[in-house]
Amino acid sequence: MTVVTLAGLSGAGPRSLGPLVAQRLEADYVDRLILTNVARQVGATVEALHEREERPPTRGERFSRLLQRILERSAVSGAGGDPYFGPGVAAFLTEEYEDLPQPTITKGHELEDEAYIEAVHTVLEEMAEGGNTVIVGRGSHVILRDLPHVLRVGVVSEYNDRVTTIMERERISREDAERTMAARDEARAYYFRRFLGLDNPDAPELFHMVINISDVGLEYAAEMVSAASMAHGAGRLALAAKAAV
């Protein structure tokens, strides 16, 4: 049963690597789809969930305009590079909530913390139990770390490579990309502190393996992760690690 989680900072490469790994393993690739399923459970719009994840509430409204632009670019421009979502991704994600029976939550700060993280846990665990899935982000490498069949992979890259990735993916200037990256990194840090109690979500011990895609090409990185996933599923990964020690 194949389940791989990929985690890393904004622009570090999990979203670029994920589809390649999924293709090799013939697995489902789960990224924005997680937001859709979580939104269904808590009765919130996708925009509200993005707002919750894309900025720390303690910053108040200072980031609201910037993050709204981030959301719009991510949903429209950035989706073009995602093989499972085209330019109409915004409509696709929101139209599924039109028939929700109860009033929807429209602001991230109105979303109860407990309901939010419980829904994230539930959705991730259900997806992992189903197997044959590559999951990107949302703290999946932490939430699913006790499941023995899940391979946890960290993805890192150099600062300049991260900035360039965001510039190219979202068609923005270097200055805007750096501001965007900083805001997302801060929001991600808040998410892990507030909801998962972690100050360092990228600590090597949280992963089976960490790949630096500034030094390892995406295609070869995908081969490495795919091979590790198959070895892990066959029970050979742990044996190899013990033999190496």
SULFENGI-V348214 format. One record per backbone hydrogen bond with DSSP energy under -0.5 kcal/mol. NH is the residue of the N-H (numbers start at 1). CO is the residue of the C=O. If there is no record, write none. Layout:
NH & CO
NH & CO
This chain:
3 & 1
3 & 149
4 & 133
5 & 151
6 & 135
7 & 153
12 & 9
17 & 13
18 & 14
19 & 15
20 & 16
21 & 17
22 & 18
23 & 19
24 & 20
25 & 21
26 & 22
27 & 22
28 & 132
30 & 28
30 & 134
31 & 29
34 & 31
35 & 31
35 & 32
36 & 32
37 & 33
38 & 34
39 & 35
40 & 36
41 & 37
42 & 38
43 & 39
44 & 39
45 & 105
49 & 45
50 & 46
51 & 47
52 & 48
53 & 49
54 & 50
55 & 51
59 & 56
60 & 57
62 & 59
64 & 61
67 & 63
68 & 64
69 & 65
70 & 66
71 & 67
72 & 68
73 & 69
74 & 70
75 & 71
76 & 72
78 & 73
80 & 77
81 & 78
82 & 79
83 & 81
85 & 82
89 & 86
92 & 88
93 & 89
94 & 90
95 & 91
96 & 92
97 & 94
98 & 95
100 & 97
105 & 43
110 & 107
111 & 108
112 & 110
116 & 112
117 & 113
118 & 114
119 & 115
120 & 116
121 & 117
122 & 118
123 & 119
124 & 120
125 & 121
126 & 122
127 & 123
128 & 124
129 & 125
130 & 126
131 & 127
131 & 128
133 & 2
134 & 28
135 & 4
135 & 133
136 & 30
137 & 6
137 & 135
140 & 137
142 & 139
143 & 139
144 & 140
145 & 142
147 & 144
148 & 146
150 & 147
151 & 3
151 & 149
152 & 150
153 & 5
153 & 151
154 & 209
155 & 7
156 & 211
162 & 158
163 & 159
164 & 160
165 & 161
166 & 162
167 & 163
168 & 164
169 & 165
170 & 166
171 & 167
172 & 167
177 & 173
178 & 174
179 & 175
180 & 176
181 & 177
182 & 178
183 & 179
184 & 180
185 & 181
186 & 182
187 & 183
188 & 184
189 & 185
190 & 186
191 & 187
192 & 188
193 & 189
194 & 190
195 & 191
196 & 191
196 & 192
197 & 193
198 & 192
203 & 200
206 & 203
207 & 204
208 & 152
209 & 152
211 & 154
213 & 156
213 & 211
215 & 212
216 & 212
217 & 215
221 & 217
222 & 218
223 & 219
224 & 220
225 & 221
226 & 222
227 & 223
228 & 224
229 & 225
230 & 226
231 & 227
232 & 228
233 & 229
234 & 230
235 & 232
236 & 231
237 & 231
239 & 235
240 & 236
241 & 237
242 & 238
243 & 239
244 & 240
245 & 241
